[in-house]
Amino acid sequence: MKTIVLGYDETPSAERALERTAELAKAFGSSVIVTSVAHVAPSGPRGAGPIDPTDPPERHREQLEHAKGKLSALGIDADAVTGFGEPAKAIAELADERQADLIVVGTRELGFFERMLGQSVSEGVAHRAHRDVLIVH
């Protein structure tokens, strides 16, 4: 296993995914790419722009710096990539672009309506990815 892509957003489940990624990277001598995705808001005729103002890219860059620091403390040197778009799609596309062997994401328990609205990034990654996916609970 040469390359692992980690989807990260500073949630407790993402922290567990980060720890599992570090364990796997050490065990297999893998390189790690950590990504955090700024959601792109659906555009309308009077939209303010494609980036969701409640989810700015700067926040994701900060999250990536935190993730890199935590991985470094665990002995892993990681590349960081800020993604843009629908998170599950962006993570899966990054894994394809970098020819990753594994994608690691965390999951949280969603309510009925969240599941019905398709708000689970981990499920979206699992459905879109052309790579193995580890969903850390």
N, C-alpha and C positions, 0 to 999 in steps of 0.2 A: 504494500500500500504506500504509494509515493506521495500523494497529495490529498489533503483533507480540507474541505470548505466548511467553515463554521458560520452559521447564521446567528447573529448576536444582537440583543436589544436591551441588555441590562436587567431583564426580568429574572426572578429566581430560577425559572426553568432554563434560561439562557446561561446563567451562572453554572448550573449543573452540567449543561452541554459543554461549556468551556472546560470544566474540569475533566470531563470524559474525553474531550478532544486531546487535551494535554496527555492523558494517560495513553491513549492510542498512538499519538505522535511519538512519544518516548519509546513505546514498545516496538513500533515498526520503523522508526527513523523517518517518519513522514514530515513533509513540509506542510505548513498550515497557512491557509488564507482565511482571514476573518472578515466578514462583511456585515454591514448594517444598512438597511434600505430605507431611503426617504420615500415615502408614499407620494405618488403623483395623483393629484386630485382630478376627477373627471372634468374635462373642459366643457364649458357652456358658451353660449354666444357672448356673454358678458363676464366671463371668468377672469379672475385676477392673475392668472398664470398657471402653469402646469404643476408647480410645487405646492403641496398642501401647506398653508401657512401655519397650521397647528403642529406640523411635523417637519421643521426645517432641517436642511442638510447639515447645518452646523452641529445640531444635536447628535446626529449620527456620527460625525467626525469625532466628537468628544467621546461617544460610546466606544468607538474603535480604539481611541487612545487608551481608554481604561482597559479594554480587552487585551490590547497588546502589552500593557503593563502587567496585568494579571498573568498572562501567558509567560511573559519573560520571567516573572517571579517563580513560575513553575518549570523554568528551564527550556521554554519553547520560544524561538524567534519566529514571529508571524508577519506575513504581509497583510496590509489592511486595504480594503476596497470599499468605498462608499457606493452603494447602489442607488438607483433611481427607478421608480415604477411600482408595479404591484410586487410586494415582497417575495412571495413564493416563486413567481415567474423569474424575477431578477436573480434569486439565489440559484435556481436551477440552470439558468442561462450562464451564470458565472462559472458554475461547476463544469458545464460543457465547454466553455471557452478555455478554461485552464486544464481540461482533461483530468479532473479530479477523480479519485477512486471512491471517495466517500463524502457525503454531505451529513453534517451533524447539526441538528436543531433541537431546541427544547420544546416542550408542549405544556400547556396548562389546561385545566378542566374548563371547557366552555359550557355555557348554558344552552338550552334547547334553541333559543332564537339566534344565538351567535353561530351555532352549527348550521342552522338553516340558511343563514345569510352568507355562509362560506367564509367566515372570519378566522379560520384556523390556518395559520401559515404552515405549520408542520404537515397538515393533511395536504395542503396545496403543493408543497414541495414534493411530498411522496407521490402525488399523482402526476406531476410534471417532469420529474427528474428522470434522466437516462442513466443515472448512477445509483449505487446503493445509498440508502438513506438510513441513518440511525436517529430515531426519535427518542430523546432522553426524557424520562418522566421524573 
